[in-house]
Amino acid sequence: MSPSIELTPSTFSRLQGHAVPLVDTIESVINRLIDAYEKGSGGGQAADGQQVRSFNASTPPDLTHAKILGVTFCGKPLGRGQDNWNGLLNAVVREAKARAKSPAEFKQMLAVNYVEGQKQDEGYRYLADLNLSVQGQDANGAWRAISQIVQQIGCPLTVKFAWREKEGAAFPGVVGRFAIGEA
């Protein structure tokens, strides 16, 4: 037997306002509303049915042993090779460079060590298209820099990630999500 619920007349009227007459049932309206909520809030479940937990991007948990599962930046999904913490950092640096009105503004935006030209020791990675070398970061350092830069350039960013089942992981096996500037 299905569970039975009682709705107040005002809640029922609100649901009717979202229904397609002679098509929808109360259940189909509720399902559509839940789908819209989960899509918009990033809540809901991962593909494997696991709950996705939203975290505050400004006060992130420890990201040690966390891997990126998917990224949408400036309205576009990031491709292969950019779907890790340093790859995302490099994509954000590229966008900051494109949006900066001057070298001084670009320098002020960046929250990571970088040098003009090619440098490949001490953890630097050369971004040939910018003729710039950016120092690689651990997941926590990369996220701090990413978050700071993205907030300055005003481009929306959503990152879905998961902690590996390892000792030292803040939330082993948990799928998480950060969102900055969502539309």
MOTA-V358308 format. One record per residue. RES is the residue in one small letter. BURIAL is I if it has 24 or more other ideal C-beta (glycine too) atoms within 12 Angstrom, else O. Layout:
RES | BURIAL
RES | BURIAL
This chain:
m | O
s | O
p | O
s | O
i | O
e | O
l | O
t | O
p | O
s | O
t | O
f | O
s | O
r | O
l | I
q | O
g | O
h | O
a | O
v | O
p | O
l | O
v | O
d | O
t | O
i | O
e | O
s | O
v | I
i | O
n | O
r | O
l | O
i | O
d | O
a | O
y | O
e | O
k | O
g | O
s | O
g | I
g | O
g | O
q | O
a | O
a | O
d | O
g | O
q | O
q | O
v | I
r | I
s | I
f | I
n | O
a | I
s | O
t | O
p | I
p | I
d | O
l | I
t | I
h | I
a | I
k | I
i | I
l | I
g | I
v | I
t | I
f | I
c | I
g | O
k | O
p | O
l | I
g | O
r | O
g | O
q | I
d | I
n | I
w | I
n | I
g | I
l | I
l | I
n | I
a | I
v | I
v | I
r | I
e | I
a | I
k | I
a | O
r | O
a | O
k | O
s | O
p | O
a | O
e | O
f | I
k | O
q | O
m | I
l | I
a | I
v | I
n | O
y | I
v | O
e | O
g | O
q | O
k | O
q | O
d | O
e | O
g | O
y | O
r | I
y | O
l | I
a | O
d | O
l | I
n | O
l | I
s | I
v | I
q | I
g | I
q | I
d | O
a | I
n | O
g | I
a | I
w | I
r | I
a | I
i | I
s | I
q | I
i | I
v | I
q | O
q | I
i | I
g | O
c | I
p | O
l | I
t | I
v | I
k | I
f | I
a | I
w | I
r | O
e | O
k | O
e | O
g | O
a | O
a | I
f | I
p | O
g | O
v | I
v | I
g | I
r | I
f | I
a | I
i | I
g | O
e | O
a | O
